[in-house]
Amino acid sequence: MPAKTKSSSTSKAKSKVHKVMKEYKSGSLKSGSSGAKVKSRKQAVAIGLSEARKAGAKIPKKKK
């Protein structure tokens, strides 16, 4: 099988989530307009994916 090539949306998402996780680990990640410090790892990932979507990455929404 030929190797899959990564799309630009995947790399956008990876870079956004990576940036957000670095902020989370350093303790400087803030949540929304309230400005409360993010304490949950899941919330940090959700913020990263949300930012990636806003930047144009095609990420499917979580199925319920």
NORCORUR-V525872 format. One record per pair of residues at least 6 apart in sequence whose C-alpha atoms are under 7 Angstrom apart, sorted by the first residue. I is the first residue (numbers start at 0). J is the second residue. D is the distance in whole Angstrom. If there is no record, write none. Layout:
BEGIN
i	j	d
I	J	D
I	J	D
END
This chain:
BEGIN
i	j	d
8	56	4
8	57	6
9	56	7
11	51	6
11	56	6
12	48	6
12	51	5
12	56	6
15	47	6
15	50	7
15	51	6
16	44	6
16	47	4
16	48	6
19	43	7
19	47	6
20	43	6
22	28	5
23	37	7
23	43	7
28	36	6
28	37	6
29	35	5
29	36	5
29	37	6
30	36	6
30	37	6
37	43	7
52	58	7
END
